[in-house]
Amino acid sequence: MKACLLSLVAALASTATAQVQGKAFGFAAGTTGGGSATPQIPSSIAQLKEWLTDSTARTIMIDRTWDFRNTEGTTSGKCCSDNRTTKCPGGTSKGQAWIQDTCDAASGTWVDCTYDNAAKTPIDINSNKSLVGVGTKGVIIGKGFHVRGGKSNVNLNPQYVWGGDAITLDGADKVWIDHVKISLIGRQFIVSG
């Protein structure tokens, strides 16, 4: 009984300490995110997407890797192999072909390609959300975030990984991005405007 009680106390303490830390300043001053909403851990990709897009104020704890790859199928077609994106002199990257409608004949050629659909459609984060990574376990793979006209959004995911444009801000206000690692993305890290 004592061991069970100690385990429960430890679990609750780790959840409580994993909430939003610090206070936003500068352009993000006054950001509330999910406010005083009880921290919750999603149980599935569907639930994570639902919580990020619904109208309820939420503090969403990310305690594992959420891998969106292969969740929305793949597309085979033509991509543009352009010297600006597929030739990386001096680097270790092989670059990548572009998924687009046109291919500049002066610098690129059409090539066959297959790509994962999940990265092409970001998750539209609604207002009043805090997305908090728990330690180094908070990882999103294969999907980006889009914040459009939302207010008081907080994104505190310490291990954010790959997904189209990682974070897009479009007409949003009071967005606080803190302790976020962005890597292996399909295009741009943060897009605004």
Backbone bond lengths (Angstrom), bond angles and torsions (degrees), N, CA, C in turn:
res aa  C-N    CA-C-N  psi(-1)  N-CA   C-N-CA  omega(-1)  CA-C   N-CA-C  phi
1 M - - - 1.443 - - 1.530 110.69 -
2 K 1.344 116.14 -44.84 1.459 120.74 -179.35 1.535 110.35 -62.61
3 A 1.354 117.08 -42.64 1.464 121.25 179.28 1.521 110.74 -63.66
4 C 1.325 116.64 -39.37 1.459 121.57 179.21 1.528 110.10 -64.08
5 L 1.327 117.19 -43.63 1.451 122.30 179.32 1.529 110.81 -64.47
6 L 1.331 117.38 -42.37 1.465 121.05 177.88 1.525 111.08 -62.93
7 S 1.325 117.53 -39.98 1.465 121.49 177.85 1.517 110.47 -62.40
8 L 1.333 116.79 -42.77 1.454 121.27 179.27 1.528 110.70 -63.60
9 V 1.322 117.34 -45.47 1.466 121.64 178.49 1.528 110.29 -61.21
10 A 1.323 117.82 -43.60 1.470 121.53 179.23 1.522 110.60 -62.99
11 A 1.318 117.50 -42.13 1.466 121.08 179.76 1.523 110.73 -64.27
12 L 1.329 117.28 -44.39 1.460 120.69 179.03 1.520 111.18 -66.12
13 A 1.311 117.97 -38.59 1.467 121.36 179.29 1.514 110.71 -64.49
14 S 1.335 117.38 -41.30 1.465 119.05 -179.31 1.516 110.72 -67.90
15 T 1.349 118.10 -34.84 1.455 120.76 176.79 1.525 110.08 -67.46
16 A 1.315 117.10 -43.26 1.461 120.92 -178.11 1.518 111.41 -64.97
17 T 1.317 118.37 -40.95 1.460 120.62 -177.91 1.516 112.29 -77.99
18 A 1.329 117.70 -13.00 1.455 120.50 -178.69 1.519 112.34 -87.29
19 Q 1.326 118.38 1.65 1.449 121.46 -179.91 1.523 110.00 -70.84
20 V 1.331 115.07 178.51 1.458 121.11 -179.03 1.523 109.58 -55.04
21 Q 1.328 115.92 129.38 1.463 122.41 -179.58 1.523 108.60 -110.13
22 G 1.310 116.87 141.40 1.456 120.83 176.32 1.516 112.34 83.03
23 K 1.335 114.67 -170.46 1.455 120.99 -176.65 1.519 108.27 -140.20
24 A 1.314 115.85 136.37 1.463 120.40 -179.45 1.526 110.41 -68.38
25 F 1.333 116.33 148.57 1.453 121.19 178.45 1.518 108.34 -137.33
26 G 1.338 116.84 175.35 1.459 121.37 -180.00 1.520 111.37 63.86
27 F 1.345 116.80 -135.87 1.461 121.08 -178.72 1.527 112.26 -62.03
28 A 1.326 117.80 -23.13 1.470 121.39 -178.72 1.526 112.58 -91.55
29 A 1.340 118.26 -0.97 1.467 120.70 -178.31 1.523 109.89 -55.18
30 G 1.315 116.23 135.63 1.459 121.33 179.77 1.515 114.11 89.67
31 T 1.312 116.93 -1.48 1.460 120.56 178.61 1.526 109.29 -66.56
32 T 1.321 115.96 131.85 1.465 120.15 -178.17 1.519 113.54 -111.04
33 G 1.308 118.51 -19.00 1.465 120.82 -178.32 1.506 111.13 56.08
34 G 1.324 116.82 -131.46 1.460 121.26 178.69 1.511 113.12 -79.04
35 G 1.335 116.95 0.39 1.455 120.96 178.27 1.515 112.15 61.34
36 S 1.317 116.28 -129.54 1.465 120.88 -177.50 1.530 112.56 -93.72
37 A 1.325 116.98 16.15 1.473 120.07 179.33 1.525 110.33 -59.15
38 T 1.313 116.54 140.01 1.463 121.97 178.52 1.522 109.37 -62.98
39 P 1.330 118.87 128.48 1.466 120.58 178.37 1.529 110.89 -59.30
40 Q 1.337 115.11 136.01 1.459 121.44 179.69 1.516 109.49 -131.04
41 I 1.333 115.94 147.41 1.462 122.02 177.73 1.522 107.77 -111.01
42 P 1.339 118.07 120.07 1.467 119.52 179.87 1.526 111.35 -67.67
43 S 1.326 115.48 151.91 1.465 120.29 -178.04 1.522 112.75 -103.05
44 S 1.336 117.74 -9.24 1.465 120.47 -178.68 1.523 109.55 -154.90
45 I 1.321 116.16 163.84 1.467 120.87 176.14 1.522 109.71 -60.17
46 A 1.327 116.99 -41.21 1.465 120.75 179.87 1.529 110.67 -60.61
47 Q 1.323 117.09 -42.55 1.459 120.35 -179.96 1.529 110.91 -68.75
48 L 1.320 118.08 -40.11 1.460 121.36 176.99 1.527 109.92 -58.54
49 K 1.329 117.77 -48.09 1.463 121.68 179.24 1.528 111.08 -62.29
50 E 1.329 116.44 -42.43 1.467 120.82 179.38 1.523 110.63 -60.97
51 W 1.326 117.51 -47.27 1.462 121.44 -178.28 1.527 111.77 -64.57
52 L 1.321 117.95 -37.23 1.462 120.51 -179.42 1.527 112.28 -71.49
53 T 1.325 117.39 -25.26 1.463 120.79 -173.63 1.526 114.01 -105.76
54 D 1.330 118.74 -10.67 1.469 119.41 -177.77 1.531 110.72 -78.74
55 S 1.341 116.48 177.65 1.467 120.90 -175.89 1.530 113.12 -95.66
56 T 1.325 118.09 7.33 1.461 122.47 179.68 1.531 110.42 -86.46
57 A 1.341 116.96 133.95 1.470 120.12 174.13 1.524 107.99 -64.33
58 R 1.345 116.87 130.77 1.466 120.27 -175.20 1.525 111.71 -143.15
59 T 1.333 114.37 147.40 1.454 122.75 165.44 1.518 105.20 -112.67
60 I 1.322 115.78 108.33 1.461 122.28 -173.76 1.521 108.83 -104.24
61 M 1.309 116.06 120.56 1.457 122.44 -179.39 1.528 109.00 -93.49
62 I 1.319 116.88 128.88 1.460 122.09 177.95 1.528 106.66 -105.99
63 D 1.326 116.01 106.04 1.469 121.17 -173.21 1.521 113.28 -111.19
64 R 1.325 116.31 16.84 1.465 120.38 -178.16 1.523 108.61 -161.37
65 T 1.317 116.24 -176.19 1.458 121.73 173.98 1.520 108.63 -89.31
66 W 1.328 115.30 123.67 1.459 121.09 173.65 1.525 106.42 -103.66
67 D 1.313 116.47 109.75 1.462 122.70 -174.71 1.527 109.40 -105.97
68 F 1.329 116.05 108.49 1.458 122.12 -177.95 1.527 112.83 -85.86
69 R 1.332 116.96 -7.78 1.461 118.55 179.61 1.524 109.56 -61.26
70 N 1.309 115.60 142.76 1.470 123.59 179.76 1.523 113.37 64.42
71 T 1.332 118.71 18.83 1.464 120.44 177.39 1.525 112.54 -98.49
72 E 1.333 117.53 -14.51 1.465 121.24 -177.94 1.524 111.41 -128.87
73 G 1.324 116.68 19.56 1.461 120.76 177.93 1.517 113.05 80.75
74 T 1.318 115.19 -177.61 1.463 122.14 178.68 1.520 109.32 -128.70
75 T 1.314 115.51 163.04 1.459 122.44 176.45 1.517 108.48 -126.78
76 S 1.319 116.08 134.01 1.464 121.55 173.86 1.514 107.36 -108.83
77 G 1.322 115.86 135.76 1.451 119.89 -178.64 1.510 110.46 -175.24
78 K 1.319 115.24 -146.81 1.460 121.96 -179.88 1.524 110.05 -109.81
79 C 1.310 115.28 136.26 1.462 122.50 174.14 1.519 107.80 -124.25
80 C 1.307 116.50 160.97 1.455 121.20 -179.07 1.526 110.16 -96.40
81 S 1.327 115.47 120.45 1.457 120.95 173.97 1.523 106.46 -94.31
82 D 1.312 115.72 107.20 1.455 122.73 -173.49 1.524 108.49 -117.36
83 N 1.312 117.54 135.64 1.466 121.28 -178.74 1.527 112.77 -55.57
84 R 1.331 116.95 -26.82 1.468 120.09 -179.96 1.525 111.89 -71.87
85 T 1.346 117.37 -22.54 1.467 119.41 -176.33 1.518 113.87 -116.62
86 T 1.318 117.66 -19.84 1.466 118.82 -177.04 1.519 113.45 -106.67
87 K 1.303 117.72 -10.44 1.466 121.62 176.36 1.519 107.98 -110.91
88 C 1.300 116.28 115.33 1.468 120.44 -178.25 1.523 109.08 -119.60
89 P 1.337 117.54 81.04 1.458 119.68 -177.48 1.523 111.75 -62.83
90 G 1.315 115.16 134.94 1.453 120.92 176.56 1.511 114.59 81.89
91 G 1.312 117.35 -9.61 1.462 120.09 -178.37 1.516 111.16 -105.94
92 T 1.297 115.59 176.03 1.465 120.49 179.25 1.521 111.75 -98.70
93 S 1.335 117.36 -7.14 1.460 121.15 -178.65 1.521 110.70 -79.96
94 K 1.313 115.71 144.42 1.464 120.43 175.09 1.521 110.64 -86.36
95 G 1.323 117.01 -4.41 1.451 120.67 -177.48 1.516 110.58 75.91
96 Q 1.327 115.36 -166.99 1.458 119.38 -179.54 1.513 110.29 -156.01
97 A 1.318 115.65 154.04 1.457 121.25 174.73 1.527 108.68 -79.37
98 W 1.336 115.78 158.27 1.457 120.94 -179.62 1.515 110.30 -92.38
99 I 1.317 117.22 140.16 1.459 122.57 171.18 1.524 104.85 -97.18
100 Q 1.328 116.23 100.54 1.462 120.05 -176.00 1.516 110.21 -154.54
101 D 1.342 115.70 175.07 1.462 121.21 -176.40 1.518 113.40 -89.22
102 T 1.333 117.61 -21.24 1.455 120.75 -178.41 1.524 109.96 -127.44
103 C 1.327 115.00 158.72 1.460 120.37 178.39 1.522 107.70 -141.36
104 D 1.326 117.17 114.71 1.458 122.93 -177.50 1.524 110.11 -62.43
105 A 1.316 116.56 113.73 1.465 121.66 -176.95 1.529 112.60 -61.34
106 A 1.328 117.82 -25.52 1.460 120.80 -179.05 1.528 112.05 -70.71
107 S 1.330 117.94 -29.44 1.460 118.83 -176.38 1.528 114.10 -129.08
108 G 1.325 118.12 -5.44 1.459 118.84 -176.11 1.516 113.77 -138.65
109 T 1.313 114.80 166.09 1.465 121.73 176.06 1.530 108.74 -138.72
110 W 1.329 116.16 151.90 1.457 121.12 176.56 1.522 109.75 -75.19
111 V 1.319 115.89 135.95 1.465 121.71 176.83 1.528 108.38 -132.66
112 D 1.327 116.04 153.80 1.462 120.20 174.55 1.525 109.00 -70.31
113 C 1.308 115.96 140.91 1.462 119.37 178.68 1.527 110.32 -152.52
114 T 1.301 115.17 158.14 1.463 122.62 172.24 1.517 106.53 -130.58
115 Y 1.323 116.00 130.61 1.458 119.43 -178.66 1.526 110.62 -134.47
116 D 1.316 114.42 158.22 1.455 122.77 179.90 1.529 108.93 -80.41
117 N 1.318 117.57 131.87 1.464 121.50 -176.61 1.528 114.18 -73.26
118 A 1.312 118.57 -26.69 1.470 121.21 -173.91 1.528 112.51 -57.62
119 A 1.315 117.46 -38.30 1.465 120.56 -176.24 1.523 112.64 -69.72
120 K 1.336 117.70 -20.64 1.466 120.53 -178.09 1.520 113.27 -79.16
121 T 1.325 117.74 -17.46 1.464 120.73 -177.86 1.530 109.32 -122.19
122 P 1.332 117.04 101.05 1.464 119.81 -178.35 1.526 111.61 -69.98
123 I 1.322 115.68 163.96 1.461 121.53 173.44 1.525 107.37 -84.91
124 D 1.333 117.07 125.02 1.464 121.97 177.44 1.522 109.29 -82.40
125 I 1.323 116.49 102.77 1.462 121.12 -178.75 1.526 109.12 -75.97
126 N 1.321 116.07 127.80 1.453 121.84 179.65 1.531 110.09 -83.37
127 S 1.318 116.00 176.29 1.467 121.59 -179.51 1.520 112.00 -67.44
128 N 1.319 114.90 156.98 1.464 123.61 172.36 1.519 113.32 62.73
129 K 1.317 116.14 52.20 1.466 121.86 178.74 1.522 109.80 -125.50
130 S 1.314 115.31 137.09 1.462 121.67 167.69 1.514 105.92 -115.38
131 L 1.305 116.85 124.35 1.460 122.35 176.88 1.520 105.91 -112.37
132 V 1.318 116.66 111.35 1.459 121.37 -169.85 1.519 110.39 -121.15
133 G 1.320 116.59 121.88 1.453 120.85 174.31 1.518 110.22 -76.27
134 V 1.318 116.61 139.81 1.460 122.05 178.15 1.522 107.28 -95.88
135 G 1.329 116.58 106.47 1.463 120.45 -177.23 1.521 110.32 60.99
136 T 1.318 116.46 -133.68 1.469 121.04 178.32 1.518 111.11 -101.15
137 K 1.317 117.40 12.04 1.460 120.87 -177.27 1.521 112.71 -88.58
138 G 1.311 119.03 -11.57 1.457 121.63 -176.43 1.511 112.20 -80.07
139 V 1.322 117.65 91.81 1.464 121.70 -175.72 1.525 110.09 -126.12
140 I 1.325 115.88 133.60 1.460 122.57 173.32 1.522 106.08 -117.19
141 I 1.329 116.97 122.67 1.469 121.46 179.71 1.528 109.10 -120.95
142 G 1.326 116.08 134.70 1.455 120.93 170.46 1.506 116.09 84.45
143 K 1.333 119.06 11.53 1.461 121.48 -178.77 1.514 108.71 -152.70
144 G 1.328 117.08 137.90 1.453 121.49 176.85 1.520 111.17 -101.88
145 F 1.335 116.06 175.53 1.461 122.66 179.00 1.517 109.69 -117.51
146 H 1.328 116.84 143.13 1.456 123.12 176.62 1.526 107.50 -127.45
147 V 1.328 116.71 124.20 1.460 121.72 177.26 1.521 106.65 -114.19
148 R 1.334 116.63 108.22 1.467 122.26 -177.24 1.520 109.54 -113.29
149 G 1.292 117.34 116.06 1.452 121.34 173.01 1.528 114.15 57.69
150 G 1.321 117.63 12.36 1.464 120.28 179.21 1.513 110.14 -82.62
151 K 1.309 116.28 153.68 1.463 120.31 177.56 1.509 109.07 -118.28
152 S 1.306 115.95 152.20 1.461 122.54 175.84 1.522 112.75 56.63
153 N 1.293 116.68 53.49 1.457 121.81 176.01 1.518 108.84 -104.09
154 V 1.297 116.93 136.36 1.458 121.50 177.41 1.515 107.64 -123.69
155 N 1.307 117.72 131.56 1.455 121.41 176.03 1.520 106.79 -124.97
156 L 1.303 117.45 107.92 1.466 121.74 -177.67 1.516 110.18 -122.66
157 N 1.290 118.07 54.89 1.457 120.85 -175.75 1.523 108.83 -98.74
158 P 1.312 118.83 110.00 1.462 120.49 -171.81 1.524 115.63 -73.13
159 Q 1.316 119.07 -13.19 1.462 120.04 -178.19 1.521 109.83 -134.45
160 Y 1.327 117.00 63.54 1.461 122.17 -177.71 1.520 109.00 -83.98
161 V 1.329 118.85 126.09 1.458 120.52 -173.75 1.524 112.01 -132.17
162 W 1.294 118.42 130.54 1.458 131.37 168.82 1.521 117.57 38.06
163 G 1.282 116.65 134.42 1.456 122.36 172.26 1.505 112.88 164.86
164 G 1.340 118.02 82.15 1.459 120.17 179.29 1.514 109.04 59.46
165 D 1.339 117.00 -130.81 1.458 120.58 167.49 1.520 105.29 -81.01
166 A 1.300 117.96 125.37 1.463 120.64 -173.33 1.525 112.00 -59.70
167 I 1.329 117.73 -58.30 1.459 121.43 -179.86 1.523 108.01 -134.09
168 T 1.335 116.75 124.23 1.458 122.15 177.76 1.522 108.81 -115.34
169 L 1.326 116.60 127.03 1.463 123.06 177.92 1.517 107.45 -113.21
170 D 1.329 117.55 120.53 1.459 121.93 -175.28 1.525 109.24 -135.69
171 G 1.323 116.61 99.51 1.453 120.79 -179.12 1.517 112.91 70.13
172 A 1.304 117.01 20.65 1.467 121.45 -178.04 1.522 110.35 -88.96
173 D 1.314 115.66 156.33 1.455 121.90 178.99 1.521 108.40 -134.46
174 K 1.326 116.89 146.55 1.460 122.53 178.30 1.527 112.05 57.91
175 V 1.303 115.56 60.69 1.464 121.79 175.88 1.522 107.37 -112.40
176 W 1.316 117.04 127.38 1.462 122.76 -179.26 1.516 107.92 -117.54
177 I 1.314 116.35 113.51 1.465 122.52 178.07 1.521 106.20 -110.85
178 D 1.320 116.98 116.31 1.456 120.69 -171.71 1.524 109.73 -142.99
179 H 1.313 117.46 137.64 1.466 122.99 179.38 1.527 111.50 56.51
180 V 1.315 116.64 47.73 1.460 121.18 -178.96 1.517 109.16 -112.72
181 K 1.307 116.78 128.02 1.463 122.21 173.26 1.523 106.70 -102.86
182 I 1.310 116.39 123.67 1.460 121.18 179.28 1.519 107.32 -116.54
183 S 1.322 117.11 124.90 1.460 119.46 179.46 1.516 110.78 -150.92
184 L 1.320 115.09 160.13 1.462 123.24 176.04 1.519 112.34 52.98
185 I 1.326 116.56 42.51 1.456 120.32 -179.05 1.520 109.79 -87.54
186 G 1.316 116.16 164.71 1.452 121.21 -177.32 1.510 114.04 -80.37
187 R 1.340 119.09 -24.03 1.445 120.40 -176.16 1.513 111.97 -146.58
188 Q 1.330 117.90 -84.23 1.458 121.40 -175.21 1.525 110.42 -120.13
189 F 1.321 115.82 149.70 1.458 120.63 -179.61 1.527 111.02 -70.06
190 I 1.326 116.91 -61.52 1.458 121.70 178.71 1.523 107.76 -129.46
191 V 1.336 115.46 127.78 1.459 122.15 178.91 1.521 106.92 -114.50
192 S 1.329 117.52 132.54 1.463 119.40 177.92 1.520 109.69 -136.09
193 G 1.320 114.29 151.45 1.456 119.28 176.57 1.488 114.09 117.35
